[in-house]
Amino acid sequence: MLYMIFCEDKANSMDLRMQTRANHLAYIQPLVDEVRLLSAGPTPHLDPDNEGNKGVSGSLIIAEFDNFEQAQTWANNDPYALAGLFAHVIIKPYVKVLP
């Protein structure tokens, strides 16, 4: 089943995000290799053109896992999570309808 993992960064954490990015991307690569990743990417601030809102506010990953527990374990072991980047993480089943 597909699960959506939405992660909201802690305030002022862009430096931590950038320091941990390579490990985070390496952690995601097996999902890509196993064709289990539907989508992944950062969520920019709501108004990125506003000088005070530069950077990223979080991440969204949609991937296939056997069950909720597997998705949660995967999310808990993401290098971003282990580094303490996230203020909140939401994991929910996801059903792709379109396209």
N, CA, C and O atoms as a MOPAC input file, in Angstrom:
PM7 MOZYME 1SCF
protein

 N      0.84600 1    -1.17900 1     0.00000 1
 C      0.00000 1     0.00000 1     0.00000 1
 C      0.88500 1     1.23300 1     0.00000 1
 O      1.98000 1     1.22900 1     0.56300 1
 N      0.39800 1     2.28500 1    -0.63700 1
 C      1.10600 1     3.56100 1    -0.61600 1
 C      0.83900 1     4.28600 1     0.69800 1
 O     -0.26200 1     4.24000 1     1.24500 1
 N      1.87900 1     4.95400 1     1.18400 1
 C      1.76100 1     5.79400 1     2.37200 1
 C      2.38200 1     7.14100 1     2.06000 1
 O      3.40200 1     7.23100 1     1.37500 1
 N      1.75300 1     8.18300 1     2.57300 1
 C      2.28200 1     9.53000 1     2.47300 1
 C      2.94500 1     9.85000 1     3.80800 1
 O      2.36100 1     9.64900 1     4.87300 1
 N      4.16800 1    10.34800 1     3.72800 1
 C      4.91700 1    10.76000 1     4.91400 1
 C      5.18300 1    12.25000 1     4.75200 1
 O      6.00200 1    12.66100 1     3.93000 1
 N      4.47800 1    13.05700 1     5.55200 1
 C      4.64000 1    14.50800 1     5.49500 1
 C      5.40100 1    14.95000 1     6.73600 1
 O      4.98100 1    14.68100 1     7.86100 1
 N      6.50900 1    15.62100 1     6.52600 1
 C      7.38000 1    16.03700 1     7.61700 1
 C      7.52100 1    17.55300 1     7.61000 1
 O      7.85800 1    18.15300 1     6.59000 1
 N      7.26000 1    18.15600 1     8.75100 1
 C      7.40100 1    19.60400 1     8.89800 1
 C      8.68800 1    19.89500 1     9.66000 1
 O      8.89900 1    19.38100 1    10.75900 1
 N      9.55100 1    20.72800 1     9.06400 1
 C     10.82400 1    21.06600 1     9.69600 1
 C     10.63600 1    21.94900 1    10.91800 1
 O      9.67000 1    22.70500 1    11.01300 1
 N     11.57000 1    21.84000 1    11.84600 1
 C     11.64300 1    22.78600 1    12.95500 1
 C     12.04400 1    24.14300 1    12.39300 1
 O     12.64800 1    24.21900 1    11.32300 1
 N     11.71900 1    25.19200 1    13.09500 1
 C     12.07000 1    26.54700 1    12.65600 1
 C     13.58800 1    26.70200 1    12.56500 1
 O     14.33800 1    26.12600 1    13.35300 1
 N     14.01000 1    27.48000 1    11.60400 1
 C     15.42300 1    27.83500 1    11.43400 1
 C     16.32800 1    26.60600 1    11.33500 1
 O     17.38900 1    26.56400 1    11.95700 1
 N     15.91600 1    25.62700 1    10.56800 1
 C     16.66600 1    24.37800 1    10.50900 1
 C     17.29100 1    24.10800 1     9.13300 1
 O     17.69400 1    22.98000 1     8.85200 1
 N     17.37200 1    25.11600 1     8.29100 1
 C     17.89600 1    24.91000 1     6.93700 1
 C     19.34000 1    24.39700 1     6.94900 1
 O     19.69600 1    23.55300 1     6.12600 1
 N     20.16800 1    24.89100 1     7.86100 1
 C     21.55300 1    24.41700 1     7.92600 1
 C     21.59900 1    22.92600 1     8.24500 1
 O     22.36900 1    22.18600 1     7.63200 1
 N     20.77900 1    22.47600 1     9.20100 1
 C     20.72600 1    21.06000 1     9.55800 1
 C     20.23400 1    20.23100 1     8.37500 1
 O     20.75700 1    19.14800 1     8.11200 1
 N     19.23400 1    20.73500 1     7.67000 1
 C     18.71200 1    20.04300 1     6.48400 1
 C     19.82400 1    19.85000 1     5.45800 1
 O     19.99300 1    18.75300 1     4.92600 1
 N     20.56900 1    20.88800 1     5.18300 1
 C     21.61800 1    20.81000 1     4.16700 1
 C     22.76100 1    19.88900 1     4.61000 1
 O     23.33300 1    19.18100 1     3.78100 1
 N     23.09900 1    19.89000 1     5.89200 1
 C     24.16400 1    19.01900 1     6.40800 1
 C     23.78600 1    17.54700 1     6.30500 1
 O     24.66100 1    16.69200 1     6.17100 1
 N     22.49500 1    17.24600 1     6.36700 1
 C     22.01600 1    15.87300 1     6.41400 1
 C     21.47700 1    15.39700 1     5.06200 1
 O     21.13300 1    14.22400 1     4.91700 1
 N     21.40100 1    16.27200 1     4.09400 1
 C     20.73500 1    15.98500 1     2.81600 1
 C     21.32000 1    14.77400 1     2.09000 1
 O     20.56300 1    13.93000 1     1.61100 1
 N     22.62900 1    14.66900 1     1.99700 1
 C     23.23400 1    13.55100 1     1.25700 1
 C     22.85200 1    12.20500 1     1.87900 1
 O     22.54600 1    11.25200 1     1.16200 1
 N     22.86900 1    12.13000 1     3.19400 1
 C     22.47500 1    10.88900 1     3.87500 1
 C     20.99400 1    10.59500 1     3.67100 1
 O     20.60600 1     9.43900 1     3.50400 1
 N     20.17200 1    11.62900 1     3.68500 1
 C     18.73400 1    11.48400 1     3.45400 1
 C     18.47700 1    10.93000 1     2.04500 1
 O     17.68700 1    10.00100 1     1.87500 1
 N     19.14300 1    11.50100 1     1.04300 1
 C     18.95900 1    11.03700 1    -0.33000 1
 C     19.44900 1     9.60300 1    -0.50700 1
 O     18.82600 1     8.82300 1    -1.22700 1
 N     20.54200 1     9.25200 1     0.13200 1
 C     21.04300 1     7.87500 1     0.07600 1
 C     20.05800 1     6.91500 1     0.72800 1
 O     19.90100 1     5.78000 1     0.27600 1
 N     19.39800 1     7.36300 1     1.78300 1
 C     18.40900 1     6.53200 1     2.48500 1
 C     17.18800 1     6.26200 1     1.60400 1
 O     16.59800 1     5.18400 1     1.66700 1
 N     16.81700 1     7.24100 1     0.78600 1
 C     15.66300 1     7.09900 1    -0.10700 1
 C     15.98400 1     6.20500 1    -1.31000 1
 O     15.07400 1     5.59500 1    -1.87200 1
 N     17.24000 1     6.11400 1    -1.71400 1
 C     17.61200 1     5.42900 1    -2.94600 1
 C     17.08900 1     3.99200 1    -3.04100 1
 O     16.66100 1     3.59800 1    -4.12600 1
 N     17.09700 1     3.18800 1    -1.97800 1
 C     16.52500 1     1.84000 1    -2.11300 1
 C     15.04500 1     1.85000 1    -2.52800 1
 O     14.60400 1     0.95200 1    -3.24600 1
 N     14.28700 1     2.84000 1    -2.08900 1
 C     12.89400 1     2.94200 1    -2.52700 1
 C     12.82500 1     3.17500 1    -4.02900 1
 O     11.95200 1     2.63600 1    -4.70900 1
 N     13.74700 1     3.97800 1    -4.54200 1
 C     13.82000 1     4.23200 1    -5.98700 1
 C     14.21100 1     2.94700 1    -6.70800 1
 O     13.57000 1     2.55300 1    -7.68300 1
 N     15.26600 1     2.29600 1    -6.22100 1
 C     15.77900 1     1.08900 1    -6.86800 1
 C     14.74200 1    -0.03600 1    -6.89800 1
 O     14.69100 1    -0.81500 1    -7.85000 1
 N     13.92400 1    -0.11400 1    -5.86200 1
 C     12.90500 1    -1.16600 1    -5.75600 1
 C     11.57300 1    -0.74400 1    -6.38400 1
 O     10.58100 1    -1.46500 1    -6.27500 1
 N     11.54900 1     0.41600 1    -7.03900 1
 C     10.36200 1     0.97300 1    -7.69000 1
 C      9.19200 1     1.05800 1    -6.69800 1
 O      8.05900 1     0.69800 1    -7.01800 1
 N      9.49300 1     1.53500 1    -5.50800 1
 C      8.47700 1     1.70800 1    -4.46300 1
 C      8.18900 1     3.18400 1    -4.18600 1
 O      7.30300 1     3.49800 1    -3.39100 1
 N      8.91800 1     4.08700 1    -4.82700 1
 C      8.75200 1     5.51400 1    -4.57700 1
 C      7.87000 1     6.12600 1    -5.65300 1
 O      8.20100 1     6.08300 1    -6.83800 1
 N      6.74800 1     6.69500 1    -5.23400 1
 C      5.86300 1     7.38500 1    -6.17400 1
 C      6.31200 1     8.82700 1    -6.35500 1
 O      6.35300 1     9.33500 1    -7.47600 1
 N      6.64900 1     9.48900 1    -5.24600 1
 C      7.05400 1    10.89400 1    -5.30700 1
 C      7.79200 1    11.26000 1    -4.02800 1
 O      7.53000 1    10.70800 1    -2.96000 1
 N      8.72100 1    12.20400 1    -4.15900 1
 C      9.43500 1    12.71300 1    -2.99200 1
 C      9.97600 1    14.09200 1    -3.30200 1
 O     10.39400 1    14.36600 1    -4.42700 1
 N      9.96700 1    14.95600 1    -2.30800 1
 C     10.54200 1    16.27700 1    -2.50500 1
 C     10.27100 1    17.19600 1    -1.34000 1
 O      9.46800 1    16.89000 1    -0.45800 1
 N     10.95500 1    18.33300 1    -1.34800 1
 C     10.78100 1    19.31200 1    -0.27700 1
 C      9.53800 1    20.16700 1    -0.51000 1
 O      9.05000 1    20.29100 1    -1.63300 1
 N      9.04500 1    20.74400 1     0.56300 1
 C      7.93600 1    21.69300 1     0.47300 1
 C      8.48400 1    23.08600 1     0.78900 1
 O      8.89800 1    23.34800 1     1.91800 1
 N      8.48500 1    23.97900 1    -0.20400 1
 C      8.98200 1    25.32800 1     0.05700 1
 C      8.02000 1    26.09800 1     0.95600 1
 O      6.86100 1    25.72100 1     1.12800 1
 N      8.52600 1    27.17100 1     1.51500 1
 C      7.64700 1    28.04000 1     2.30600 1
 C      6.51000 1    28.55200 1     1.43700 1
 O      6.62300 1    28.57900 1     0.21200 1
 N      5.42700 1    28.95300 1     2.06300 1
 C      4.23000 1    29.36400 1     1.33500 1
 C      4.48100 1    30.50500 1     0.36200 1
 O      3.87600 1    30.55400 1    -0.70900 1
 N      5.35900 1    31.41200 1     0.72400 1
 C      5.63500 1    32.57400 1    -0.10400 1
 C      7.14600 1    32.66800 1    -0.31100 1
 O      7.79500 1    33.52500 1     0.28700 1
 N      7.71500 1    31.79600 1    -1.15300 1
 C      9.16700 1    31.75100 1    -1.26900 1
 C      9.79400 1    33.02000 1    -1.84400 1
 O     11.00000 1    33.22400 1    -1.71000 1
 N      8.98800 1    33.88000 1    -2.48500 1
 C      9.52400 1    35.12500 1    -3.02800 1
 C      9.69600 1    36.19500 1    -1.95000 1
 O     10.36900 1    37.20200 1    -2.17100 1
 N      9.08300 1    35.97500 1    -0.77800 1
 C      9.23300 1    36.89600 1     0.34200 1
 C     10.60600 1    36.64900 1     0.95500 1
 O     10.91600 1    35.51700 1     1.32700 1
 N     11.42200 1    37.67000 1     1.06700 1
 C     12.80200 1    37.54000 1     1.55000 1
 C     12.88200 1    36.80800 1     2.88900 1
 O     13.86900 1    36.11500 1     3.13700 1
 N     11.89800 1    36.93600 1     3.74500 1
 C     11.91600 1    36.28500 1     5.05000 1
 C     11.53100 1    34.81800 1     5.01100 1
 O     11.65100 1    34.12700 1     6.02200 1
 N     11.06900 1    34.32100 1     3.86000 1
 C     10.58500 1    32.94700 1     3.75900 1
 C     11.41800 1    32.08400 1     2.81300 1
 O     10.88500 1    31.16300 1     2.19400 1
 N     12.70000 1    32.36300 1     2.69100 1
 C     13.54900 1    31.56300 1     1.81200 1
 C     13.70400 1    30.16000 1     2.39800 1
 O     13.67300 1    29.97600 1     3.61500 1
 N     13.86700 1    29.19000 1     1.52700 1
 C     14.15500 1    27.84300 1     1.99100 1
 C     12.96700 1    26.91600 1     1.97700 1
 O     12.00000 1    27.11700 1     1.24200 1
 N     13.06000 1    25.89300 1     2.80900 1
 C     12.14900 1    24.76900 1     2.80700 1
 C     11.46700 1    24.65300 1     4.15900 1
 O     12.06800 1    24.92700 1     5.19800 1
 N     10.20300 1    24.24300 1     4.13300 1
 C      9.45600 1    24.08800 1     5.38500 1
 C      9.26100 1    22.62700 1     5.77400 1
 O      8.83100 1    22.33500 1     6.88900 1
 N      9.58000 1    21.69500 1     4.84900 1
 C      9.38700 1    20.28500 1     5.17400 1
 C      9.60400 1    19.39500 1     3.96700 1
 O     10.20100 1    19.80500 1     2.97100 1
 N      9.10700 1    18.16300 1     4.07000 1
 C      9.28400 1    17.16200 1     3.02300 1
 C      8.02500 1    16.32700 1     2.87200 1
 O      7.25900 1    16.15200 1     3.82000 1
 N      7.82300 1    15.81400 1     1.66200 1
 C      6.73200 1    14.88100 1     1.40200 1
 C      7.29800 1    13.68900 1     0.64700 1
 O      7.99800 1    13.84600 1    -0.35400 1
 N      6.98800 1    12.50300 1     1.13800 1
 C      7.37800 1    11.26000 1     0.47600 1
 C      6.12800 1    10.41300 1     0.33200 1
 O      5.37000 1    10.24500 1     1.28800 1
 N      5.91300 1     9.88000 1    -0.85800 1
 C      4.82900 1     8.92700 1    -1.08800 1
 C      5.48200 1     7.66000 1    -1.62300 1
 O      6.06800 1     7.65300 1    -2.70500 1
 N      5.36900 1     6.58400 1    -0.84200 1
 C      6.05900 1     5.35400 1    -1.20200 1
 C      5.24700 1     4.14200 1    -0.78000 1
 O      4.33900 1     4.23100 1     0.04700 1
 N      5.59600 1     3.01700 1    -1.36500 1
 C      4.91100 1     1.76700 1    -1.06700 1
 C      5.59800 1     1.05800 1     0.11100 1
 O      6.81400 1     0.86700 1     0.12800 1
 N      4.77800 1     0.68000 1     1.08400 1
 C      5.23400 1    -0.09600 1     2.23500 1
 C      4.22500 1    -1.20900 1     2.46600 1
 O      3.07100 1    -1.10300 1     2.05000 1
 N      4.65700 1    -2.27800 1     3.13000 1
 C      3.75900 1    -3.40800 1     3.39400 1
 C      2.62600 1    -3.04500 1     4.34300 1
 O      1.51700 1    -3.56800 1     4.23000 1
 N      2.91800 1    -2.13500 1     5.29200 1
 C      1.92400 1    -1.75100 1     6.29700 1
 C      2.34300 1    -0.44800 1     6.96500 1
 O      3.42500 1     0.07700 1     6.70500 1
 N      1.48100 1     0.06100 1     7.81900 1
 C      1.74300 1     1.32700 1     8.49400 1
 C      3.00600 1     1.25100 1     9.34300 1
 O      3.80600 1     2.18700 1     9.35500 1
 N      3.18500 1     0.15200 1    10.04700 1
 C      4.34200 1     0.01100 1    10.92800 1
 C      5.64400 1     0.09800 1    10.13900 1
 O      6.61000 1     0.70900 1    10.59700 1
 N      5.67200 1    -0.51000 1     8.96000 1
 C      6.87100 1    -0.44300 1     8.12900 1
 C      7.12400 1     0.99500 1     7.67000 1
 O      8.26900 1     1.44600 1     7.66100 1
 N      6.07500 1     1.71200 1     7.29300 1
 C      6.22000 1     3.11800 1     6.89100 1
 C      6.72200 1     3.96000 1     8.06300 1
 O      7.57800 1     4.82800 1     7.89200 1
 N      6.18800 1     3.70100 1     9.23700 1
 C      6.58300 1     4.46300 1    10.42400 1
 C      8.04200 1     4.17800 1    10.79900 1
 O      8.79300 1     5.09300 1    11.13800 1
 N      8.42800 1     2.92000 1    10.73500 1
 C      9.82100 1     2.56400 1    11.03000 1
 C     10.75700 1     3.22100 1    10.02600 1
 O     11.80400 1     3.75000 1    10.39800 1
 N     10.37200 1     3.18500 1     8.74100 1
 C     11.19000 1     3.83000 1     7.72100 1
 C     11.33000 1     5.32400 1     8.01900 1
 O     12.43500 1     5.86600 1     7.98200 1
 N     10.21300 1     5.98700 1     8.31400 1
 C     10.23600 1     7.42700 1     8.59800 1
 C     11.07600 1     7.73500 1     9.83400 1
 O     11.82100 1     8.71500 1     9.84700 1
 N     10.96600 1     6.91700 1    10.86000 1
 C     11.72000 1     7.14200 1    12.09700 1
 C     13.22400 1     7.02400 1    11.88900 1
 O     14.00200 1     7.62900 1    12.62700 1
 N     13.64300 1     6.24300 1    10.88400 1
 C     15.06100 1     6.01000 1    10.63500 1
 C     15.63900 1     6.86300 1     9.51100 1
 O     16.81000 1     6.72700 1     9.15700 1
 N     14.81400 1     7.73900 1     8.95600 1
 C     15.30400 1     8.69900 1     7.96200 1
 C     16.39200 1     9.54800 1     8.63600 1
 O     16.19000 1    10.01300 1     9.75700 1
 N     17.52700 1     9.75600 1     7.98400 1
 C     18.57200 1    10.59400 1     8.58200 1
 C     18.09400 1    11.98300 1     9.00400 1
 O     18.59300 1    12.53200 1     9.98600 1
 N     17.14400 1    12.55400 1     8.28400 1
 C     16.58600 1    13.83600 1     8.71300 1
 C     15.91900 1    13.68800 1    10.08500 1
 O     16.12200 1    14.52300 1    10.96600 1
 N     15.13100 1    12.63800 1    10.26600 1
 C     14.45500 1    12.41300 1    11.54900 1
 C     15.47200 1    12.14900 1    12.64900 1
 O     15.35700 1    12.69400 1    13.74600 1
 N     16.46600 1    11.31500 1    12.36100 1
 C     17.48900 1    10.99400 1    13.36500 1
 C     18.30100 1    12.21900 1    13.77000 1
 O     18.79000 1    12.29500 1    14.89800 1
 N     18.44800 1    13.18000 1    12.85500 1
 C     19.18300 1    14.41500 1    13.15300 1
 C     18.34200 1    15.41900 1    13.92800 1
 O     18.85900 1    16.43600 1    14.39100 1
 N     17.03800 1    15.14000 1    14.07300 1
 C     16.16900 1    16.06000 1    14.80900 1
 C     15.64300 1    17.20800 1    13.97000 1
 O     15.28900 1    18.25400 1    14.51300 1
 N     15.58300 1    17.03500 1    12.65900 1
 C     15.12700 1    18.10600 1    11.76400 1
 C     13.64000 1    18.40300 1    11.89300 1
 O     13.22500 1    19.55500 1    11.76200 1
 N     12.83700 1    17.38000 1    12.14800 1
 C     11.39600 1    17.53700 1    12.04700 1
 C     10.71800 1    17.93300 1    13.35400 1
 O     11.03800 1    17.42500 1    14.42900 1
 N      9.76900 1    18.86200 1    13.22300 1
 C      8.90700 1    19.23300 1    14.34700 1
 C      7.71800 1    18.28600 1    14.42600 1
 O      7.25800 1    17.94800 1    15.51700 1
 N      7.21700 1    17.85500 1    13.25800 1
 C      6.04600 1    16.97600 1    13.18000 1
 C      6.18300 1    16.04400 1    11.98500 1
 O      6.72500 1    16.42000 1    10.94500 1
 N      5.68700 1    14.83000 1    12.14800 1
 C      5.64000 1    13.87400 1    11.04900 1
 C      4.23900 1    13.26300 1    11.02600 1
 O      3.73600 1    12.78900 1    12.04500 1
 N      3.62300 1    13.28400 1     9.84900 1
 C      2.29400 1    12.68600 1     9.66600 1
 C      2.43800 1    11.56900 1     8.64100 1
 O      2.98700 1    11.77400 1     7.55800 1
 N      1.94100 1    10.39000 1     8.99100 1
 C      1.98000 1     9.25600 1     8.07600 1
 C      0.53800 1     8.76500 1     7.89300 1
 O     -0.17200 1     8.48200 1     8.85700 1
 N      0.13400 1     8.67700 1     6.62100 1
 C     -1.22300 1     8.23800 1     6.31800 1
 C     -1.21300 1     7.35000 1     5.07500 1
 O     -0.36600 1     7.52300 1     4.19800 1
 N     -2.14300 1     6.40600 1     4.99400 1
 C     -2.30100 1     5.66400 1     3.74900 1
 C     -2.65800 1     6.64600 1     2.62700 1
 O     -3.27000 1     7.68800 1     2.85700 1
 N     -2.26200 1     6.28300 1     1.42500 1
 C     -2.49500 1     7.15400 1     0.27800 1
 C     -2.99800 1     6.29500 1    -0.88400 1
 O     -2.47000 1     5.21400 1    -1.14700 1
 N     -4.01100 1     6.78700 1    -1.56100 1
 C     -4.55900 1     6.08400 1    -2.72500 1
 C     -4.35000 1     6.98100 1    -3.94300 1
 O     -4.88700 1     8.08700 1    -4.00900 1
 N     -3.57400 1     6.49900 1    -4.89500 1
 C     -3.35800 1     7.24500 1    -6.12800 1
 C     -4.55000 1     7.01200 1    -7.04800 1
 O     -4.88300 1     5.87100 1    -7.36800 1
 N     -5.18000 1     8.08500 1    -7.46600 1
 C     -6.34400 1     7.99000 1    -8.35600 1
 C     -5.98200 1     8.51000 1    -9.74900 1
 O     -6.32000 1     7.88100 1   -10.75100 1
 N     -5.30000 1     9.64900 1    -9.81500 1
 C     -4.94100 1    10.25800 1   -11.08800 1
 C     -3.47100 1    10.62300 1   -11.08500 1
 O     -2.92700 1    10.79300 1    -9.99400 1
 N     -2.80100 1    10.75400 1   -12.16600 1
 C     -3.17800 1    10.28400 1   -13.49000 1
 C     -3.00000 1     8.79800 1   -13.59900 1
 O     -3.27000 1     8.21900 1   -14.65100 1

